[in-house]
């Protein structure tokens, strides 16, 4: 399916010390809830924390890459990301949705 049919997905994997995982989750929540989630083209986001405490992953869906890029021009979420980068590193990636699998056992 094309980008216009399913949108695009941004997956950020943050690496953090276990002592700072809660802090990072809090910052990402503040940046997303009420700021990023109101951007045109935003569809959804899911925040994940690793069991060992050293990773945080953010999976977000956007209508298009141009919608995501436009959100990045908004300075409002930047202070949260800048603070996060003082104690965490991250590896972003933008993906097209190839296929979604759901259970047939409902």
Secondary structure, 3 states (H helix, E strand, C coil): CCHHHHCEEEEEEEEECHHHHHHHHHHHHHHHCCCHHHCCCEEEEEEEECCCCCEEEEEEEECCHHHHHHHHCCHHHHHHHHHHCCCEEEEEEEEECCCCCCCCCC
